Structure formats: structure tokens, C-alpha cells
């Protein structure tokens, strides 16, 4: 299994409507991209986030499923139309979850 984690920092003047549309768009990806096993996203509420205000966690079966997600037109649409216009900084990482034996 692959865990995909993304942290977002947005422009200070980003409207609540733009952030709401972003979260709605990200959550809708689960129904549009079959390789997504699980997906959650939301607004940060802790004081240790170093300016990152929102996060996403998605789970995939393997790296080829992650790649299919990244290249999928629905994902690219969210990136181009909802994320890039308002993002200041994006931090992403992927790691493999060891199989329990």
C-alpha cells in the first residue's frame, strides 16, 4: 500500500469559497478515480503546521495506482483550476505501508 500525503499553504487573501471549492473538488476525486482506495482532506487546527493550512491523505494499492491518479484528468483539473491559482507552497510525500505478516 502507498500513502500519499500533501500539505497546502495558500495565499493569505484566499476566499473561504475558494477553499471550500477546493476541498469539495478533492473529495470528489474518490468517486472519479478508481485507483483511490481512501481519501481524506481538511483544514488544519493545530499550531504546529508551520503555515500549512490544509492537508490531504490518499491511499493506493501500489506505485502504478498512484501514478494513474496523478495523471488522471480529474486530478489534473483540480490541480490546475483549484490548487495552482491559490497555492503558495505545497509539500508532498509518499511512502509504502509495509504489509502485515
Protein Blocks (a to p, Z undefined) as FASTA:
>chain_A
ZZddddddddfklcfklmmmmmmmmmmmmmmmmklmbdcddddfbfklnopabdcddddf
blmlmmmmmmpmklmmmmmmmmmmmpfbdcdddddddddZZ
